[in-house]
Amino acid sequence: MANSRPLASHHRALDWLNFFLADVRDGLGPYLAIYLLAMHQWQPANIGLLMSLAGIVALLAQTPAGALIDRTPAKRAVLVIAALLVTGSCLLLPLISSFGWVALTQTVSALAGSVFAPAIAAISLGITGPRAFTRRVGRNETFNHAGNACSALLAGGLACLFGPVVVFYLMAVMTVASIVAVARVPAAAIDHQLARGLAHGPSGDDHPAGFKLLLHNRTLLVFAVCCALFHLANAAMLPLVSQKLSQVDLRLATPLTSACIVAAQLVMVPMALLVGAKAEHWGRKPFLLAGFLILPLRGALYVVSDNPFWLVGVQLLDGVGAGIFGALFPIVVKDLTDGTGRFNVSLGALAAVFGLGAALSPGIAGLVVQAAGYDAAFLTLAAIAGAAFLLVLVALPETQPDASPSPSLTTLAGN
């Protein structure tokens, strides 16, 4: 059983795990688009199709991955295996160029990557318990964003010297460091009953049924739709910016994309800290409204100018929206599944739903780019984001247990 008050060493181990795993858990991300465009002259539609295929595989794996994490006591070993598979798949890319082989490597990477989010959330919940989970999630996201910013800075600087291929080898270094960090998380500190969302005692059912839980929880269903729309609008934005930067100056595409990532990640750090510190006092919905409102604004601002400095500046807004959403997502799922023993499978199921949006996003955006240009694609994504904000505003209630809406929120929602 985990201690009711986790040791400071347990928190430090989770801090470093989130920091080093940040570069691994998302795979190559926007760097994949740059690499394929710059080194193999792929068309935007083919790049979008590849990323959509990988995203579809990832979303199909999310719910089984959550169920696996719910049941297995070997959560740390699962993280290590997944990190090795993701990195190994990416290291093969410099050796291949055909669509089929590249798609295979990204399929393996997507399958392995599906376990990271539920595993880290489960380990955190199993160590801290539900009372301290909100603050721990804020701290997780803080170190995750700091790790992303650090790796992006390194990628941008090293790419100037060695070219886009350097991101593959940087990921390998981060993988080794993340394995060391996993080993420093004490296995005995993880309460596996708490980790799956049970308050105490053994689970009476060792066969999680996440879909049943989803279908009987209206608020969880509304939140799932909001998440899907958010990622449908958000996922393609940075890859589209990367492609625009490649057209302006191919040599600077990777460094400028790194600048976009660093700018957003640095903003995400205080956003995650704010959510962790204040979500118990202010509630969840005010943060969600702020995060969802930023996204359509960002999409519209991308069309104002093609200036690289403007594009990097607009990317700062991603730090606000994604920083808030990333920290709140596991907290809201915990709120809605507390005491059911179905936390991780529900987390995986909702990740699958918003993964569907993320998977479709680059494919849709790529088709719009070919038909009408980059500005039309950004405006299309902004319109989808606006619909997501309206749904949060009118249909999603406050999820914090025993919380009532604040006066300002009641006025905003028109209730």
C-alpha positions in Angstrom: 0.0 0.0 0.0 1.2 3.5 -0.7 1.7 5.9 2.1 -1.1 8.4 2.8 1.6 11.2 2.6 4.0 10.4 -0.3 7.7 11.1 0.5 9.4 14.0 -1.2 11.6 11.5 -3.0 8.5 9.9 -4.6 7.5 13.3 -6.0 11.0 14.0 -7.3 11.0 10.6 -9.1 7.7 11.5 -10.8 9.0 14.9 -11.7 12.0 13.5 -13.6 9.9 10.8 -15.2 7.6 13.4 -16.7 10.5 15.6 -17.7 12.5 13.0 -19.6 9.5 11.1 -21.0 8.1 14.3 -22.5 10.2 14.0 -25.7 9.4 10.3 -26.0 5.6 10.1 -25.4 4.6 12.3 -28.3 6.9 10.6 -30.8 8.3 12.9 -33.6 5.2 15.1 -33.6 5.6 18.1 -36.1 9.2 17.1 -36.8 7.9 14.1 -38.8 6.2 16.5 -41.3 9.4 18.5 -41.7 11.6 15.5 -42.1 9.3 13.9 -44.8 8.9 17.2 -46.6 12.5 18.2 -46.5 14.3 14.9 -47.0 11.9 12.9 -49.1 9.7 15.7 -50.8 6.4 14.1 -49.7 3.2 16.0 -50.6 1.2 17.6 -47.8 -1.7 15.3 -48.4 0.5 12.2 -48.0 2.0 13.5 -44.8 -1.5 14.2 -43.5 -2.7 10.7 -44.5 0.3 9.1 -42.7 -0.3 11.1 -39.5 -4.0 10.3 -39.7 -3.3 6.6 -40.0 -1.0 6.6 -37.0 -3.6 8.6 -35.1 -6.4 6.1 -35.9 -4.2 3.2 -34.7 -3.4 5.1 -31.5 -7.1 5.8 -30.8 -8.0 2.1 -31.3 -5.3 1.2 -28.7 -6.3 3.7 -26.1 -9.1 1.8 -24.3 -7.2 -1.5 -24.2 -4.2 0.4 -23.0 -6.2 1.9 -20.1 -7.6 -1.5 -19.2 -4.1 -3.0 -19.2 -2.9 -0.3 -16.8 -5.9 -0.8 -14.6 -5.1 -4.5 -14.2 -1.3 -4.8 -14.3 0.9 -4.2 -11.3 3.9 -3.9 -13.7 3.1 -0.3 -14.7 6.7 0.8 -14.6 7.8 -2.1 -16.9 5.0 -1.2 -19.4 6.4 2.4 -19.6 9.9 1.1 -20.3 8.8 -1.2 -23.0 6.7 1.4 -24.6 9.5 4.0 -24.6 11.9 1.5 -26.3 9.3 0.7 -29.0 8.6 4.3 -29.8 12.2 5.3 -30.0 13.2 2.2 -32.0 10.5 2.9 -34.5 11.7 6.4 -35.0 15.3 5.4 -35.3 14.4 3.3 -38.4 13.1 6.3 -40.3 16.5 7.5 -41.7 16.8 4.0 -43.3 13.5 3.9 -45.1 11.5 6.2 -47.4 8.5 4.3 -48.8 5.0 5.1 -47.6 4.4 1.6 -46.5 7.5 1.2 -44.3 7.2 4.7 -42.8 3.5 3.9 -42.0 4.5 0.6 -40.3 7.0 2.4 -38.0 4.5 5.0 -37.0 1.9 2.4 -36.4 4.2 0.6 -33.9 5.0 4.0 -32.3 1.3 4.8 -32.0 0.5 1.5 -30.4 3.3 1.8 -27.8 2.6 5.5 -27.2 -1.0 4.8 -26.1 0.1 3.5 -22.7 2.0 6.6 -21.6 -0.9 8.9 -20.5 -2.9 6.2 -18.5 0.3 4.8 -17.0 1.6 8.1 -15.7 -1.9 9.1 -14.4 -2.3 5.7 -12.7 1.1 5.8 -11.0 0.5 9.3 -9.8 -3.0 8.5 -8.4 -1.6 5.3 -6.9 1.1 7.3 -5.0 -0.8 10.4 -4.0 -4.4 9.2 -3.7 -7.4 11.2 -4.9 -7.1 14.1 -2.4 -3.7 15.2 -3.7 -4.2 14.1 -7.3 -5.1 17.6 -8.7 -1.9 19.2 -7.4 0.2 16.2 -8.6 -1.3 16.4 -12.1 -0.4 20.1 -12.3 3.1 19.2 -11.3 3.2 16.3 -13.8 2.2 18.7 -16.6 4.6 21.3 -15.5 7.6 19.0 -15.8 6.2 17.5 -19.0 6.1 20.9 -20.6 9.5 21.8 -19.2 10.9 18.6 -20.7 9.3 19.4 -24.1 10.7 22.9 -24.1 14.2 21.6 -23.2 14.2 18.9 -25.9 12.8 21.3 -28.5 15.6 23.8 -27.7 18.1 21.1 -28.2 16.5 19.9 -31.4 16.4 23.4 -32.8 20.1 24.1 -32.0 21.4 20.7 -33.1 19.4 20.7 -36.3 21.2 23.9 -37.4 24.5 21.8 -37.2 23.4 18.3 -38.2 20.0 18.7 -40.1 16.5 17.4 -39.3 17.7 13.8 -38.6 19.2 14.9 -35.3 15.7 14.7 -33.6 15.8 10.9 -33.9 19.0 10.6 -31.9 17.9 13.2 -29.3 14.9 11.0 -28.7 17.1 8.0 -28.0 19.0 10.0 -25.4 15.8 11.0 -23.7 14.6 7.4 -23.7 17.6 6.2 -21.8 17.1 9.0 -19.3 13.4 8.2 -18.9 14.2 4.5 -18.2 16.5 5.6 -15.4 13.7 7.9 -14.1 11.2 5.0 -14.1 13.6 2.9 -12.1 13.6 5.7 -9.4 9.8 5.5 -8.9 9.4 3.0 -6.0 7.2 0.1 -6.9 6.2 -0.4 -3.3 4.9 3.2 -3.2 2.1 2.5 -5.8 -1.3 1.5 -4.4 -2.7 -0.3 -7.4 -6.3 -0.2 -6.0 -6.1 3.6 -5.7 -4.4 3.7 -9.1 -7.5 2.4 -10.8 -9.9 4.7 -8.9 -11.0 2.6 -6.0 -11.0 4.3 -2.6 -10.1 1.2 -0.6 -10.4 -2.5 -0.5 -10.0 -5.1 -3.4 -11.9 -4.6 -6.5 -14.9 -6.9 -6.9 -14.4 -6.9 -10.7 -11.1 -7.5 -12.4 -12.6 -7.0 -15.9 -13.0 -3.2 -16.5 -15.9 -2.2 -18.7 -15.1 1.3 -19.8 -17.6 1.5 -22.7 -20.4 0.7 -20.3 -19.4 3.5 -18.0 -19.2 5.9 -20.9 -22.7 5.1 -22.2 -24.3 5.6 -18.7 -22.6 8.8 -17.8 -24.0 11.8 -19.7 -21.5 14.3 -18.5 -18.6 12.0 -19.5 -20.1 11.7 -23.0 -20.4 15.5 -23.3 -16.9 15.9 -22.2 -15.8 13.3 -24.7 -17.4 15.2 -27.6 -15.8 18.4 -26.4 -12.4 16.7 -26.3 -12.8 15.3 -29.8 -13.7 18.7 -31.2 -10.8 20.4 -29.4 -8.3 18.0 -30.9 -9.9 17.9 -34.3 -9.2 21.7 -34.4 -5.9 21.7 -32.6 -3.8 18.7 -33.8 -3.2 20.0 -37.4 -2.3 23.5 -36.5 1.4 23.1 -35.6 2.1 20.7 -38.5 0.5 23.3 -40.8 2.7 26.1 -39.3 5.7 23.8 -39.8 4.9 23.4 -43.5 4.4 27.1 -44.0 7.8 27.7 -42.3 9.4 25.2 -44.7 8.1 27.1 -47.6 9.5 30.4 -46.3 12.9 29.0 -45.6 13.6 25.3 -45.6 16.9 25.6 -43.7 15.1 27.3 -40.8 12.0 25.1 -40.7 13.2 22.8 -37.9 14.7 25.6 -35.7 11.6 27.8 -36.1 9.3 24.8 -35.4 11.4 24.2 -32.3 10.9 27.9 -31.4 7.1 27.4 -31.8 7.2 24.4 -29.5 9.4 26.1 -26.9 7.3 29.2 -26.9 4.1 27.1 -26.2 5.7 24.8 -23.7 7.1 27.7 -21.7 3.6 29.1 -21.4 2.1 25.7 -20.5 4.4 25.5 -17.4 2.6 28.3 -15.5 -0.8 27.2 -16.9 -0.3 23.7 -15.5 0.9 25.1 -12.2 -2.1 27.4 -12.0 -4.5 24.5 -12.7 -2.8 22.3 -10.1 -3.0 25.1 -7.5 -6.4 26.6 -8.1 -8.7 24.0 -9.7 -9.8 22.8 -6.3 -10.8 26.3 -5.3 -12.1 27.8 -8.6 -13.6 24.6 -10.0 -12.9 23.0 -13.4 -15.3 24.8 -15.8 -13.8 28.3 -15.7 -10.4 26.8 -16.7 -12.1 24.7 -19.5 -13.9 27.8 -20.9 -10.6 29.8 -21.0 -8.7 26.9 -22.7 -11.4 26.3 -25.3 -11.8 30.0 -26.1 -8.1 30.4 -26.9 -8.2 27.8 -29.7 -10.5 29.5 -32.3 -8.6 32.8 -31.6 -5.3 31.1 -32.4 -6.6 29.6 -35.6 -7.9 32.9 -36.9 -4.6 34.8 -36.0 -2.5 32.4 -38.1 -4.0 33.8 -41.3 -3.0 37.4 -40.5 0.6 37.0 -41.6 3.2 34.5 -42.9 6.0 36.3 -41.0 7.9 33.6 -39.1 8.1 35.7 -36.0 4.3 36.3 -36.1 3.7 32.6 -36.4 5.9 31.8 -33.4 4.2 34.5 -31.4 0.7 33.2 -32.2 1.9 29.7 -31.1 2.2 31.2 -27.5 -1.6 30.9 -27.4 -1.2 27.1 -27.7 0.5 27.2 -24.4 -2.6 28.6 -22.7 -5.2 26.3 -24.3 -3.3 23.1 -24.4 -1.6 23.8 -21.0 -5.0 24.1 -19.3 -6.6 21.2 -21.2 -3.7 18.8 -20.6 -3.7 19.4 -16.9 -7.5 19.2 -16.5 -8.2 16.2 -18.6 -7.2 13.5 -16.1 -8.6 15.6 -13.2 -12.1 15.7 -14.9 -12.0 12.0 -15.7 -11.1 11.3 -12.1 -14.0 13.4 -10.9 -16.4 11.5 -13.0 -15.1 8.0 -12.2 -14.1 8.3 -8.6 -14.7 5.1 -6.6 -15.7 3.0 -9.7 -12.3 1.2 -10.2 -12.6 2.3 -13.9 -10.3 5.4 -13.9 -7.7 4.2 -16.4 -10.0 2.4 -18.8 -12.2 5.5 -18.8 -9.1 7.7 -19.3 -8.2 5.4 -22.2 -11.6 5.5 -23.7 -11.8 9.3 -23.7 -8.3 9.4 -25.0 -9.5 7.3 -27.9 -12.4 9.7 -28.6 -10.2 12.8 -28.7 -7.6 10.7 -30.5 -10.2 10.3 -33.3 -10.3 14.1 -33.6 -6.6 14.3 -33.6 -6.3 11.6 -36.2 -8.7 13.2 -38.6 -7.3 16.7 -38.1 -4.2 16.5 -40.3 -5.9 14.6 -43.0 -8.8 17.1 -43.2 -6.4 20.0 -43.0 -4.1 18.6 -45.7 -7.1 18.2 -48.1 -8.2 21.8 -47.4 -4.6 23.0 -48.0 -4.5 21.3 -51.4 -8.0 22.6 -52.4 -7.9 26.1 -51.0 -4.6 26.9 -49.3 -3.2 27.2 -45.8 -5.4 30.2 -44.8 -8.6 28.3 -45.5 -7.3 25.3 -43.5 -6.6 27.5 -40.5 -10.0 29.1 -40.7 -11.7 25.7 -41.0 -9.9 24.6 -37.8 -10.9 27.8 -36.0 -14.6 27.2 -36.8 -14.4 23.7 -35.4 -12.7 25.1 -32.3 -15.5 27.7 -31.9 -18.1 24.9 -31.9 -16.2 23.1 -29.2 -16.2 26.3 -27.0 -19.9 26.7 -27.4 -20.6 23.1 -26.4 -18.5 23.5 -23.2 -20.3 26.7 -22.4 -23.9 25.4 -22.7 -23.7 21.7 -22.1 -20.9 20.8 -19.8 -21.5 21.2 -16.0 -19.0 21.7 -13.3 -17.4 18.3 -12.5 -15.7 19.1 -9.2 -17.3 17.0 -6.5 -19.7 19.0 -4.2 -19.0 22.1 -6.2 -21.5 24.7 -7.3 -20.8 27.1 -10.2 -19.2 30.4 -9.3 -21.3 33.6 -9.8 -19.2 34.7 -12.7 -19.6 31.3 -14.4 -23.4 31.3 -13.8 -23.6 34.7 -15.5 -21.4 33.6 -18.4 -23.4 30.5 -19.0 -26.7 32.3 -18.8 -28.1 30.0 -16.1 
